[in-house]
Amino acid sequence: MRRHCDLLLEVDQWTDFAHLKSEAKAPERTLPLTAILADALNLGLEKMADTCAGASAAKHAWLVAWYIRDETYPKRLAELVKSA
């Protein structure tokens, strides 16, 4: 059975999360995925940070503020549907 992170990394190859202003990709590709997973599991950034070595809740919160916003979810979902 595939791990959730493996699936998220595969999906990440199809889509990108870009910086709110510069459109640059997130500096660490796993951080957006763990933040999305925390959201999907209703785990919260604090608990997710506890399980991720080297990723504080503050770092996750910064990443969510600049890369993962309400308007990015529908945009990325549309990309997934289009590529399926």
C-alpha positions, 0 to 999 in steps of 0.5 A: 500500500502506498503511503499518503506522502508518496501519493501527494508527491506524485500529485505535486508533480502535476500541480504547483503551489506558487508564492502569493506575489512572486509566483516562485515555487515553495522552497521545500516541496514537502512542507506544502504537502504536509500542510495540505495533509494536516488540513485534509485530516483536520489535524491542524498545523501544530500537531502536524509540526509535532510529527515533522522533523525540522518543521515548526508550526510557525514555519507551516503557518508562514507557508500556508499564508504565502502558498496555500490559500482558499483560491489555490485549492480550486485552481489546483483541483481544476488542474488535476481534473484537466490532467486526469 
